[in-house]
Each structure stands twice: as C-alpha cells, then as structure tokens.
Amino acid sequence: MDVFADPVRFLLLLWAAPGFLVAVAFLSVGIDRIDHAAVGAYAFRPLLIPGIVLLWPLVVWRWVVLARSRGG
C-alpha cells in the first residue's frame, strides 16, 4: 500500500518523522542542558518519547527559549 494513497497516514508520518528526530536530539543533548536534575537519569527518557513526538513544535520552542535565557 502506497503511503501517499492514504492522506491520513501520510499526514501522521509527516508529523511523526520530525517529532522522532526532535525526540532523539532533545533526549540525547537538550534535556541535560535544560534540566540539570535529568543529568544521568536515563531510565525515564524512553517514557518521554511519545509525548515529544506528539508535541514536538512546543518542545522545540521551549528548548530554544530556555537555551537563550540561559545563554547557551
């Protein structure tokens, strides 16, 4: 079945693909810089993946805002 034939599946894929990339980047690099209590706490990070994939624009926006306010 072609993914472009089903518009709902295509839109979900279009939303989830960047969300997964944001989740990988945020959980590997960003969370340690944003929340110092998360340094070394790797057991809970996989639990955050579905929420980050769903809300990735908000995660990117907050990540940028907090990084700018902390100077890096």
C-alpha positions as CSV (number, residue, x, y, z in Angstrom):
1,M,0.0,0.0,0.0
2,D,1.4,3.3,-1.0
3,V,1.7,5.9,1.8
4,F,0.7,8.7,-0.4
5,A,-2.6,7.0,-1.3
6,D,-3.9,7.4,2.3
7,P,-3.8,11.1,3.2
8,V,-4.3,10.5,7.0
9,R,-1.4,8.1,7.1
10,F,0.7,10.5,5.1
11,L,-0.1,13.4,7.5
12,L,0.7,11.3,10.5
13,L,4.0,10.3,9.0
14,L,4.7,13.9,8.1
15,W,4.1,14.9,11.7
16,A,5.8,12.0,13.4
17,A,9.1,11.9,11.4
18,P,10.3,15.3,12.6
19,G,8.9,14.6,16.0
20,F,11.0,11.5,16.3
21,L,14.1,13.4,15.2
22,V,13.4,16.1,17.8
23,A,12.9,13.4,20.5
24,V,16.2,11.8,19.7
25,A,18.0,15.2,19.7
26,F,16.3,16.5,22.8
27,L,16.7,13.4,24.9
28,S,20.4,12.9,23.9
29,V,21.5,16.6,24.2
30,G,18.8,19.1,25.1
31,I,17.4,17.6,28.3
32,D,20.7,17.7,30.1
33,R,21.1,21.4,29.3
34,I,17.6,22.4,30.2
35,D,17.0,20.3,33.3
36,H,20.1,19.7,35.4
37,A,18.2,17.2,37.5
38,A,17.9,15.0,34.4
39,V,21.7,14.5,34.1
40,G,22.4,10.8,34.3
41,A,18.7,9.9,34.6
42,Y,18.4,7.6,31.6
43,A,15.7,5.3,32.7
44,F,12.8,7.7,32.3
45,R,13.8,9.1,28.9
46,P,12.1,6.5,26.8
47,L,8.9,7.3,28.6
48,L,9.1,10.8,27.2
49,I,9.3,9.8,23.5
50,P,5.6,9.6,22.7
51,G,4.9,13.0,24.2
52,I,7.8,14.6,22.5
53,V,6.8,13.1,19.1
54,L,3.2,14.4,19.6
55,L,4.2,17.9,20.9
56,W,7.4,18.4,19.1
57,P,6.8,22.0,18.0
58,L,6.2,23.0,21.6
59,V,9.3,21.1,22.7
60,V,11.5,22.9,20.1
61,W,10.0,26.3,21.1
62,R,10.6,25.8,24.8
63,W,14.1,24.4,24.2
64,V,15.0,27.4,22.2
65,V,13.5,29.9,24.7
66,L,15.2,28.2,27.7
67,A,18.5,27.9,25.9
68,R,18.5,31.6,25.0
69,S,17.6,32.6,28.5
70,R,20.4,30.5,30.0
71,G,22.9,31.7,27.4
72,G,23.6,28.6,25.5
